[in-house]
Amino acid sequence: MITALFADSRGEIFDAPGIEALARIGDRIVKLSPEDLIPLPETADLMYLPNRRAIGLKNGKQIELKGRAVSAILPVGFTRTHLPAFKREKNSEMLPLFGYTSVVLYRDELHVAAIRTDENRKWNPDFYNTRSLRKLISRVKKDLPKNRLIDHLANCSLEWHCLTAQNIFYRRWECGIPTSPKCNANCLGCISLQPAECCPSPQSRIEFKPTPEEIAELGIYHLSTAEDGIVSFGQGCEGEPSIAFKNISAGIKKIRESTSRGQINMNSNAGFTLGVQKIIDAGLDSIRVSIISANDSTYQKYYRSNYSLANVKDSIRYALDHGVYVSLNLLHFPGFNDRPEEIDAWLKFLEELPIQMIQIRNLNLDPDVFLETIGHSEKFLGTKKFIETLQKNFPKIQLGNFSHFTRNSI
């Protein structure tokens, strides 16, 4: 039996012997099979869902359990296939911004409804938040004493435990350079800015505009010292980087005047095409485009932007035409991306724009809030079928979860 879990009022988690677990895809409550499950990843987190009653199946009938529903939060590299099933209580508040995944007891071990979609040792949590971090932060502050970005990234490292922020201090891999306090979209699940009546953002947004000199100083420092060095604009602690194209473009030019090592990347919604073009012209190597749908109407329901999906396509086309490596940061939600009309739109999109990679990211958002905004549907093919369809039709596109180092150091 695949057994249901629940949490008591103190947050302690128990199994419910004799009660079959249920899960959810979109709005639909479903039973799980062993083929849906993998062992709980070592670095996953468990949490209970406030004001959400756990449910299960007993003698073929759905019942409510006495405790709260339980969810797993997966590390990057795993894509969820099912959401946790629960009974939402009246006047329940919006859940915090996490990617909620069904978790159960199977063969006396915790399992989740997910698949492994990428593996990258560089993002193993064991390599971060080490005892030496504070000492390494002091070293970089001493090396770059007047650069405001260092203080900002130090706070992101210690307060929010941001991995790309920490890499500047560890002198390795991908390092974030936040640049833009403003954004041209109002994403439903924005992780750095939410209205007061909503759930709190998991991190705070940068409040100043770094100068080209500050950007270049940090970029040169990292690319000159880091193994597989990448500097990335467009972090979780900022808005849309292409809005800051003047400072970023000038900063990139200064970086490349000093060093040809490493890779310069931007994470962007790609809606401000002029800004994207200017940054590409300055010497951008790769761009990762945040996207949730290839249908303009559903795209707008999530991004609530002052640009259109056509603008995003124009930016991607310009990047491809200029030799920039393009990946999509595809926000994934079981029961949405796998709807037939969404899959059809993706097939047309990818036929038109032969991007190099799709990074699948579990959407961090309350499932009910998302569906109430985006629209409900009972038709879906399932996450595995969605991924299989993409792979079958576009075998040259790499599917995964991480940004990969694509430019050799010189």
C-alpha positions in Angstrom: 0.0 0.0 0.0 1.0 3.6 -0.7 0.2 5.2 2.6 -1.0 8.7 3.4 0.9 11.1 5.7 -0.4 13.8 8.0 1.1 16.3 10.5 -0.2 17.1 14.0 -0.6 20.6 15.5 3.1 20.7 16.4 4.2 19.9 12.9 5.3 16.3 13.6 4.7 14.0 10.7 3.0 10.6 10.9 1.8 7.9 8.5 -1.8 6.8 8.5 -1.8 2.9 8.5 -4.6 1.5 6.4 -5.2 4.8 4.5 -4.2 5.0 0.9 -2.4 8.1 -0.2 -4.0 10.5 -2.7 -2.4 13.1 -4.9 -3.4 15.8 -7.3 -2.9 16.9 -10.9 -4.4 20.3 -11.5 -7.8 20.1 -9.8 -8.2 16.3 -10.1 -7.6 14.0 -7.1 -5.9 10.8 -8.2 -4.4 7.6 -6.8 -0.7 7.0 -7.0 1.0 3.9 -8.4 4.5 2.7 -7.6 5.6 3.9 -11.1 4.8 7.5 -10.0 7.2 7.4 -7.0 10.9 7.8 -6.3 12.6 7.8 -2.9 12.6 11.1 -1.1 15.8 13.0 -2.3 18.3 13.4 0.5 18.2 17.2 0.4 14.4 17.6 0.1 12.4 19.4 2.8 9.1 18.3 4.4 6.5 20.8 5.6 2.9 20.8 6.6 0.3 22.9 4.9 -1.6 25.2 7.2 -5.4 25.1 7.0 -5.2 22.3 4.6 -6.6 19.0 5.9 -4.9 15.8 4.9 -7.1 13.3 2.9 -6.8 9.7 1.9 -8.6 6.7 0.7 -10.2 4.0 2.9 -12.2 1.1 1.5 -12.5 3.0 -1.8 -13.9 6.2 -0.2 -12.2 9.5 0.2 -11.9 10.6 3.8 -10.4 13.5 5.8 -7.6 12.7 8.2 -7.3 14.4 11.6 -4.1 16.2 10.8 -2.7 18.7 8.2 -1.6 17.8 4.7 2.1 17.2 4.2 4.3 18.3 1.2 7.8 17.8 0.0 9.9 20.6 -1.4 12.3 19.1 -3.9 15.9 20.2 -4.6 16.7 21.4 -8.1 17.3 18.5 -10.4 13.9 16.9 -9.7 10.6 17.6 -11.4 7.4 16.9 -9.6 4.6 15.0 -11.3 1.9 15.3 -8.7 0.8 17.9 -6.2 -0.2 17.0 -2.6 -3.9 16.3 -2.2 -5.8 18.2 0.6 -9.1 19.6 1.8 -8.8 23.4 1.9 -10.4 24.9 5.0 -12.5 28.1 5.0 -10.6 31.4 5.3 -7.3 29.7 4.6 -4.5 32.1 3.7 -2.3 31.8 0.5 0.5 29.3 0.9 4.1 30.6 0.9 6.0 30.5 -2.5 7.2 26.9 -2.6 6.9 24.1 -5.1 4.6 21.7 -3.3 5.0 18.0 -4.2 3.1 14.9 -3.1 4.9 12.8 -0.5 3.9 9.4 0.8 5.0 6.3 2.7 5.9 3.4 0.4 7.7 0.2 1.5 8.4 1.8 4.9 10.3 4.7 3.3 9.3 8.2 2.3 8.7 8.6 -1.5 7.7 11.6 -3.7 5.8 11.8 -6.9 8.6 13.1 -9.1 11.3 12.3 -11.7 15.0 13.0 -11.8 15.5 15.4 -14.7 19.1 16.6 -14.2 22.2 16.1 -12.1 24.9 18.7 -11.4 27.3 18.3 -8.5 27.9 22.1 -8.5 24.5 22.7 -6.9 24.9 20.1 -4.2 23.9 21.8 -0.9 27.0 20.2 0.8 29.2 22.7 -1.1 27.4 25.8 0.3 26.8 27.5 3.7 30.1 26.1 5.0 31.8 27.2 8.1 34.4 29.1 6.0 31.8 31.3 4.3 32.0 34.3 6.6 35.8 34.3 6.4 35.6 34.1 2.6 33.1 37.0 2.5 35.6 39.1 4.6 38.3 38.3 2.0 36.3 39.6 -0.9 35.1 42.7 1.0 38.8 43.4 1.6 39.6 42.9 -2.1 36.6 45.0 -3.4 36.0 47.5 -0.5 34.0 50.1 -2.3 31.7 47.8 -4.4 28.1 48.0 -3.1 27.3 44.7 -4.8 29.6 42.8 -2.4 27.6 43.9 0.6 24.4 43.0 -1.1 25.6 39.6 -2.1 27.0 39.0 1.4 23.5 39.6 2.8 21.9 37.3 0.2 24.4 34.6 1.1 23.9 34.8 4.9 20.3 35.9 5.1 18.7 34.1 2.1 21.4 31.4 1.6 21.4 32.2 -2.1 23.8 29.8 -3.9 24.7 32.1 -6.8 25.5 34.8 -4.4 27.8 32.6 -2.4 29.8 31.5 -5.4 31.5 34.9 -5.7 33.0 34.3 -2.3 33.9 30.6 -3.0 35.5 31.8 -6.3 33.8 29.3 -8.5 31.0 28.5 -11.0 28.0 30.8 -11.5 27.9 34.1 -9.7 24.9 36.5 -9.7 25.3 40.2 -10.4 21.9 41.8 -9.5 21.4 45.1 -11.3 17.7 46.1 -11.6 15.3 47.2 -8.9 12.5 47.5 -11.4 10.5 45.1 -13.6 8.3 45.2 -16.6 6.1 42.3 -15.4 4.0 41.6 -12.3 4.5 37.9 -12.0 2.0 36.0 -10.0 4.7 34.0 -8.2 7.4 36.7 -8.1 9.9 35.7 -5.4 11.3 39.2 -4.6 8.2 41.5 -4.6 4.7 40.7 -3.5 1.8 42.9 -2.5 1.3 43.4 1.3 -1.9 41.3 1.3 -0.2 38.3 -0.2 2.3 35.9 1.3 5.8 37.3 2.1 8.5 37.2 -0.6 11.2 34.7 0.2 13.9 37.3 -0.4 14.2 41.1 -0.7 14.9 43.0 -3.9 18.0 45.1 -4.5 17.3 48.7 -3.8 20.1 50.5 -5.8 21.3 50.6 -9.4 24.9 49.3 -9.6 27.1 51.4 -11.9 28.9 50.0 -14.9 32.1 50.2 -12.9 30.7 48.2 -10.0 29.3 45.6 -12.5 32.6 45.3 -14.3 34.7 45.1 -11.2 32.7 42.2 -9.8 32.6 40.5 -13.2 36.3 40.8 -13.8 37.1 39.6 -10.3 34.9 36.5 -10.6 35.8 35.5 -14.2 39.5 35.9 -13.5 39.5 33.7 -10.4 36.6 31.2 -10.7 36.6 27.6 -12.0 34.1 27.4 -14.9 33.2 31.0 -14.1 29.8 32.4 -15.1 28.4 35.8 -14.2 24.7 36.1 -14.5 22.3 39.1 -14.6 18.7 38.6 -13.6 18.7 37.1 -10.1 15.8 36.3 -7.7 16.6 39.5 -5.7 16.0 41.8 -8.6 13.5 42.8 -11.3 14.1 42.6 -15.1 17.8 43.1 -16.0 17.1 44.3 -19.6 15.6 47.4 -18.2 19.1 48.3 -16.9 20.6 47.7 -20.3 22.7 50.8 -20.4 24.7 50.0 -17.2 24.8 46.3 -18.0 26.0 46.8 -21.6 28.7 49.2 -20.5 29.7 46.8 -17.7 30.0 43.9 -20.1 32.2 45.9 -22.5 34.5 46.7 -19.6 34.6 43.1 -18.5 35.6 41.9 -22.0 38.2 44.7 -22.3 39.9 43.1 -19.3 39.3 39.4 -19.7 38.0 36.9 -22.3 37.6 34.1 -19.7 34.3 32.6 -18.6 30.7 33.1 -19.6 28.4 36.1 -19.4 24.7 35.1 -18.9 21.4 36.8 -18.4 18.2 35.5 -16.9 15.4 37.5 -18.4 11.7 37.5 -19.3 13.0 38.8 -22.7 10.0 41.1 -23.0 12.0 44.4 -23.5 13.5 43.5 -26.9 15.5 46.7 -27.3 17.3 46.2 -24.0 18.0 42.5 -24.7 19.4 43.5 -28.1 21.8 46.1 -26.6 23.0 43.6 -24.0 23.6 40.9 -26.7 25.5 43.4 -28.8 27.7 44.2 -25.9 28.9 40.6 -25.7 26.4 38.4 -23.9 27.2 34.7 -24.3 24.0 33.0 -23.1 20.4 33.9 -22.1 17.8 32.0 -20.1 14.3 33.1 -20.8 11.6 32.7 -18.1 8.4 31.4 -19.6 5.3 29.5 -18.5 3.2 29.2 -21.7 3.5 29.5 -25.5 -0.1 30.8 -25.6 -0.2 34.5 -25.3 -3.5 34.6 -23.3 -2.3 32.2 -20.6 1.2 33.8 -20.6 -0.3 37.2 -19.8 -2.4 35.7 -16.9 0.8 34.8 -15.1 3.2 37.5 -16.1 0.7 40.4 -16.2 3.3 42.4 -18.2 3.5 45.5 -20.3 4.9 43.5 -23.2 3.5 40.6 -25.3 4.7 37.0 -26.0 5.5 38.3 -29.5 8.2 40.6 -27.9 9.7 37.6 -26.2 9.9 35.7 -29.4 11.6 38.7 -31.1 14.2 38.7 -28.4 14.8 35.0 -28.6 15.1 35.2 -32.4 17.6 38.0 -32.2 19.7 36.0 -29.7 19.7 32.9 -31.9 20.6 35.0 -34.9 23.6 36.4 -33.0 25.0 33.1 -31.8 23.8 33.4 -28.2 23.1 30.2 -26.4 19.4 30.2 -25.5 17.6 28.2 -22.8 14.1 28.5 -21.5 13.4 28.6 -17.8 10.1 26.7 -18.2 7.9 27.1 -15.1 6.1 23.8 -14.6 2.9 22.9 -12.9 1.3 19.4 -13.2 -2.1 19.7 -14.9 -1.2 22.9 -16.7 1.8 22.6 -19.0 0.6 19.1 -20.0 -2.8 20.3 -21.2 -3.2 19.4 -24.9 -3.6 23.0 -26.0 -0.4 24.0 -24.1 1.6 21.1 -25.7 0.4 22.1 -29.2 1.5 25.7 -28.6 4.9 24.5 -27.4 5.4 22.4 -30.5 4.8 25.4 -32.7 6.9 27.6 -30.6 10.0 25.3 -30.6 9.6 24.6 -34.3 9.8 28.4 -34.9 12.6 29.1 -32.4 15.2 26.3 -32.3 16.6 27.1 -28.8 19.3 24.9 -27.3 17.9 23.9 -23.9 14.8 23.8 -21.7 15.3 24.0 -17.9 12.2 22.7 -16.2 11.5 24.5 -12.9 8.8 23.5 -10.4 6.5 26.6 -10.1 6.7 28.0 -6.6 3.1 29.0 -5.9 0.0 28.0 -4.0 -1.8 25.5 -6.4 -5.2 26.9 -5.8 -4.1 30.5 -6.4 -2.4 29.5 -9.7 -5.4 27.6 -11.0 -7.9 30.3 -10.0 -5.8 32.8 -12.0 -4.8 30.7 -15.0 -8.0 28.8 -15.4 -9.2 25.3 -14.7 -9.2 22.2 -16.9 -9.8 18.5 -16.6 -7.8 17.6 -19.7 -4.1 16.8 -19.2 -1.6 14.2 -20.3 0.7 14.1 -17.3 4.2 15.4 -16.7 6.0 12.4 -18.0 4.0 12.5 -21.3 4.7 16.2 -21.6 8.4 15.7 -21.3 8.4 12.7 -23.6 6.6 14.6 -26.2 9.1 17.4 -26.2 12.0 15.0 -26.3 10.5 13.0 -29.2 9.7 16.0 -31.3 12.9 18.0 -30.5 15.7 15.5 -29.7 18.4 18.1 -30.2 17.1 20.3 -27.4 18.7 19.5 -24.0 16.2 19.0 -21.2 17.3 19.6 -17.6 17.2 21.9 -14.6 20.5 23.7 -14.4 22.4 26.3 -16.3 25.5 24.6 -17.8 28.9 26.1 -18.5 28.9 26.4 -22.3 31.9 28.7 -23.0 35.4 27.5 -22.5 37.8 29.7 -20.6 40.5 31.4 -22.7 
